[in-house]
Amino acid sequence: MKIFLKKFLLFLTGFIVLLNISAWLVLLAPNPVARHFTWFRVYERILRAHSKIHSHTLYIGDSVGNQFFRFENTPNSLTTNGAILMAGHYMLASIAVENNPGIRKIVLATVPTELFRDFEKEATYNNLLKPFFTFDNLRYFSPLIYNKMKKKPLSFLCIFKAVKILPFSDINFLNDIENMYGISDVALEYLVKLKKLCNDRNIELKIVSLPVPAFRHEESNNWEKIRDEIRRNRMEDIFGDYLDNIIYLDPACFMDRLHLKDKYLEMYKKIIRT
């Protein structure tokens, strides 16, 4: 029996190693099949964060921010989507700063509903955990996130490359609690971390307001809950005039209640970029 167990464990270990080697080969291919996976599009931002960025300014942010500072044609942009949470934005910024000490300004371009997004969402596993949860990045994961991951123990397996490339390994953290107009615990913790990173490195942090549908103003009661949480946590120095500078537009200007139609995007690009 002992011999059988030893052989089984040896086989299992070899199988896992082989799968991870195969995963690396897939990711290193000139046009990897993984490029079509959601998590790989985030992974491309991580790769850029590790490379040389020839600018003193770094852009991070959600998919609306990516409309204004598009990753594909803005070499100093790491904008991606809101589902990576504030934790993902912080990790991208931290990695980029470590590899590019010349960065003097970080611009976080995002809408409030994405900036303060909860961990307990359907897209968290594919956008935050799959691309970011690696042995190298463990130092960025706080006990808060570990405790949330423990509710879905299989989520820890995505630390292996082989699991990342499996298209059927999705895990859903969604719960029934809705916190659209509040600051999530993850956002709160990692905004503080981002501010500390900037203070320690003498980097200017600017959070840029992006256009939102006009109904958000009424639904959020002018973001009253968020304003209260900012005051309670003494985070005024982080947000500045972010909530006061939000541009409210007719819902007809948007494709999907979040992203601007091309016509209006071009109209507001110059305003936001300056």
C-alpha positions as CSV (number, residue, x, y, z in Angstrom):
1,M,0.0,0.0,0.0
2,K,2.8,2.4,0.9
3,I,4.5,1.7,-2.4
4,F,1.3,2.4,-4.3
5,L,0.8,5.7,-2.4
6,K,4.4,6.8,-3.2
7,K,3.9,6.0,-6.8
8,F,0.6,7.8,-6.9
9,L,2.1,10.9,-5.3
10,L,5.1,10.8,-7.6
11,F,2.7,10.5,-10.6
12,L,0.5,13.3,-9.3
13,T,3.5,15.6,-8.8
14,G,4.9,14.8,-12.2
15,F,1.4,15.4,-13.8
16,I,1.1,18.8,-12.1
17,V,4.6,19.8,-13.2
18,L,3.9,18.7,-16.8
19,L,0.7,20.7,-16.8
20,N,2.4,23.8,-15.6
21,I,5.2,23.5,-18.2
22,S,2.5,23.1,-20.8
23,A,0.8,26.2,-19.5
24,W,4.0,28.2,-19.8
25,L,4.5,27.1,-23.3
26,V,0.9,28.1,-24.2
27,L,1.5,31.6,-22.6
28,L,4.8,32.1,-24.3
29,A,3.5,31.3,-27.8
30,P,3.6,34.2,-30.3
31,N,-0.2,34.2,-30.5
32,P,-1.4,32.2,-27.5
33,V,-4.8,30.7,-27.5
34,A,-5.2,32.1,-23.9
35,R,-5.3,35.6,-25.5
36,H,-9.1,35.0,-25.9
37,F,-9.5,34.4,-22.2
38,T,-10.7,37.3,-20.0
39,W,-7.9,36.9,-17.5
40,F,-5.2,37.0,-20.2
41,R,-6.2,40.5,-21.2
42,V,-5.5,41.5,-17.6
43,Y,-2.3,39.5,-17.6
44,E,-1.1,41.6,-20.6
45,R,-1.2,44.6,-18.3
46,I,0.8,42.8,-15.7
47,L,3.5,42.0,-18.3
48,R,3.6,45.7,-19.3
49,A,3.9,46.7,-15.6
50,H,7.0,44.6,-15.4
51,S,8.5,46.2,-18.5
52,K,10.1,49.6,-19.2
53,I,7.6,52.4,-19.3
54,H,9.0,55.5,-21.0
55,S,7.0,58.1,-19.2
56,H,6.8,59.9,-15.8
57,T,3.0,59.4,-15.8
58,L,1.2,56.1,-15.3
59,Y,-2.5,55.5,-16.1
60,I,-4.5,52.9,-14.3
61,G,-8.3,52.5,-14.2
62,D,-11.4,50.6,-15.2
63,S,-12.9,49.9,-18.7
64,V,-14.3,53.5,-18.9
65,G,-10.8,54.8,-18.1
66,N,-9.5,52.5,-20.8
67,Q,-11.8,54.3,-23.3
68,F,-9.9,57.5,-22.5
69,F,-6.4,56.0,-22.0
70,R,-6.6,53.0,-24.2
71,F,-4.1,50.3,-23.3
72,E,-3.5,49.3,-26.9
73,N,-2.3,52.7,-28.1
74,T,-1.1,54.4,-24.9
75,P,2.3,52.9,-23.9
76,N,2.1,54.2,-20.3
77,S,-1.4,52.9,-19.7
78,L,-2.4,49.9,-17.6
79,T,-6.1,50.6,-17.7
80,T,-8.2,47.4,-17.8
81,N,-11.6,46.9,-16.1
82,G,-13.4,47.4,-12.7
83,A,-13.5,43.7,-12.0
84,I,-9.9,43.6,-11.0
85,L,-11.0,45.8,-8.1
86,M,-9.0,48.4,-6.3
87,A,-6.6,45.6,-5.3
88,G,-5.7,44.9,-8.9
89,H,-5.2,48.6,-9.7
90,Y,-2.9,48.8,-6.7
91,M,-0.9,45.7,-7.7
92,L,-0.4,47.0,-11.3
93,A,0.8,50.4,-9.9
94,S,3.1,48.8,-7.4
95,I,4.7,46.5,-10.0
96,A,5.1,49.3,-12.4
97,V,6.7,51.6,-9.9
98,E,9.1,48.9,-8.7
99,N,10.3,48.4,-12.3
100,N,10.1,52.1,-13.3
101,P,11.4,54.3,-10.5
102,G,11.1,57.3,-12.8
103,I,7.3,57.4,-12.5
104,R,6.3,60.6,-10.8
105,K,2.5,60.7,-11.2
106,I,-0.2,58.0,-11.1
107,V,-3.6,58.8,-12.6
108,L,-6.5,56.6,-11.6
109,A,-9.3,57.0,-14.1
110,T,-12.5,55.4,-13.1
111,V,-16.2,55.9,-12.4
112,P,-17.4,55.6,-8.7
113,T,-19.5,52.4,-9.2
114,E,-16.4,50.6,-10.5
115,L,-13.8,52.2,-8.2
116,F,-15.7,51.0,-5.0
117,R,-16.7,47.6,-6.4
118,D,-17.1,44.6,-4.1
119,F,-15.0,41.5,-4.1
120,E,-18.2,39.4,-4.0
121,K,-19.0,39.7,-7.8
122,E,-19.2,37.1,-10.5
123,A,-16.2,38.4,-12.5
124,T,-13.7,38.6,-9.6
125,Y,-12.2,35.2,-10.1
126,N,-11.4,35.6,-13.8
127,N,-10.2,39.2,-13.5
128,L,-8.5,39.5,-10.2
129,L,-7.5,36.1,-9.0
130,K,-6.5,34.3,-12.2
131,P,-4.1,36.9,-13.5
132,F,-2.8,38.3,-10.2
133,F,-2.7,35.3,-7.8
134,T,0.8,34.0,-8.4
135,F,3.7,33.1,-6.1
136,D,5.5,36.4,-7.0
137,N,2.4,38.4,-6.1
138,L,1.5,36.8,-2.8
139,R,3.0,39.8,-0.9
140,Y,0.2,42.0,-2.4
141,F,-2.7,39.9,-1.1
142,S,-3.9,40.9,2.3
143,P,-5.6,38.8,5.0
144,L,-8.9,40.4,4.0
145,I,-8.7,38.9,0.5
146,Y,-7.4,35.5,1.8
147,N,-10.4,35.3,4.1
148,K,-12.7,35.9,1.2
149,M,-11.0,33.3,-0.9
150,K,-11.4,30.8,1.8
151,K,-15.1,30.8,1.2
152,K,-14.3,29.2,-2.2
153,P,-11.2,27.1,-1.3
154,L,-10.7,25.9,-4.9
155,S,-9.9,29.5,-5.8
156,F,-6.4,29.0,-4.3
157,L,-5.6,26.5,-7.1
158,C,-5.3,29.2,-9.7
159,I,-1.9,29.9,-8.3
160,F,-0.8,27.2,-10.8
161,K,-0.5,28.2,-14.4
162,A,-2.2,25.0,-15.5
163,V,-5.4,26.0,-13.7
164,K,-5.3,29.5,-15.2
165,I,-5.6,28.2,-18.8
166,L,-8.5,26.0,-18.1
167,P,-11.6,27.6,-19.5
168,F,-14.0,25.7,-17.3
169,S,-12.4,26.5,-13.9
170,D,-14.6,29.6,-13.1
171,I,-15.6,30.3,-9.5
172,N,-18.4,32.6,-8.6
173,F,-18.0,34.8,-5.4
174,L,-21.3,36.5,-6.0
175,N,-23.6,37.0,-3.0
176,D,-26.9,38.7,-2.4
177,I,-25.5,41.8,-0.8
178,E,-25.6,44.9,-3.0
179,N,-23.3,47.8,-2.2
180,M,-23.3,49.8,-5.4
181,Y,-23.2,53.2,-3.8
182,G,-20.9,52.5,-0.9
183,I,-17.1,51.9,-0.5
184,S,-16.2,48.2,-0.4
185,D,-13.8,46.9,2.2
186,V,-11.3,45.9,-0.5
187,A,-11.5,49.3,-2.1
188,L,-11.0,51.0,1.2
189,E,-7.9,48.9,2.1
190,Y,-6.2,49.1,-1.2
191,L,-6.9,52.8,-1.8
192,V,-5.0,53.5,1.5
193,K,-2.2,51.1,0.2
194,L,-2.0,53.1,-3.1
195,K,-1.8,56.4,-1.3
196,K,1.0,55.1,0.9
197,L,2.9,53.7,-2.1
198,C,2.7,57.2,-3.7
199,N,3.7,59.0,-0.5
200,D,6.7,56.6,0.1
201,R,7.9,57.1,-3.5
202,N,7.1,60.9,-3.7
203,I,4.6,60.2,-6.5
204,E,1.6,62.4,-7.1
205,L,-1.7,60.5,-7.1
206,K,-4.7,61.9,-9.0
207,I,-8.1,60.2,-9.2
208,V,-9.9,61.4,-12.3
209,S,-13.7,61.6,-12.5
210,L,-15.2,60.2,-15.7
211,P,-18.7,60.8,-17.2
212,V,-21.6,58.8,-15.8
213,P,-25.3,58.7,-16.7
214,A,-27.3,61.5,-15.1
215,F,-29.5,59.1,-13.1
216,R,-26.5,58.1,-11.0
217,H,-26.7,61.5,-9.2
218,E,-30.2,60.9,-8.0
219,E,-29.8,57.1,-7.3
220,S,-26.7,57.7,-5.2
221,N,-28.2,60.9,-3.5
222,N,-25.1,62.8,-4.8
223,W,-23.0,59.9,-3.5
224,E,-24.0,60.6,0.1
225,K,-23.0,57.2,1.5
226,I,-19.6,57.3,-0.2
227,R,-19.0,60.9,1.0
228,D,-19.9,59.9,4.6
229,E,-17.4,56.9,4.4
230,I,-14.7,59.2,3.0
231,R,-15.1,61.6,6.0
232,R,-15.4,58.8,8.5
233,N,-12.2,57.2,7.3
234,R,-10.4,60.6,6.9
235,M,-9.7,59.9,3.2
236,E,-10.3,63.4,1.9
237,D,-6.7,63.8,0.9
238,I,-7.0,60.8,-1.3
239,F,-10.1,61.8,-3.2
240,G,-9.8,65.6,-3.3
241,D,-12.6,66.9,-5.6
242,Y,-13.2,63.6,-7.3
243,L,-16.9,63.3,-6.5
244,D,-17.5,67.0,-7.2
245,N,-16.0,66.9,-10.7
246,I,-18.1,64.0,-12.0
247,I,-19.7,64.9,-15.4
248,Y,-23.3,63.8,-15.7
249,L,-24.6,63.1,-19.2
250,D,-27.9,62.0,-20.7
251,P,-28.2,58.1,-20.6
252,A,-28.5,58.3,-24.4
253,C,-24.8,59.1,-24.6
254,F,-23.9,55.7,-23.3
255,M,-23.8,52.3,-24.9
256,D,-24.6,50.3,-21.8
257,R,-25.2,52.6,-18.8
258,L,-21.4,52.6,-18.3
259,H,-19.3,53.1,-21.5
260,L,-19.6,56.2,-23.7
261,K,-20.7,56.0,-27.3
262,D,-17.8,56.9,-29.7
263,K,-19.3,60.2,-30.7
264,Y,-19.4,61.5,-27.1
265,L,-16.2,59.8,-26.2
266,E,-14.3,62.0,-28.7
267,M,-16.1,65.1,-27.4
268,Y,-14.9,64.5,-23.8
269,K,-11.5,63.0,-24.4
270,K,-9.7,66.4,-24.4
271,I,-11.5,67.5,-21.2
272,I,-10.6,64.4,-19.3
273,R,-7.0,64.2,-20.6
274,T,-6.3,67.7,-19.5
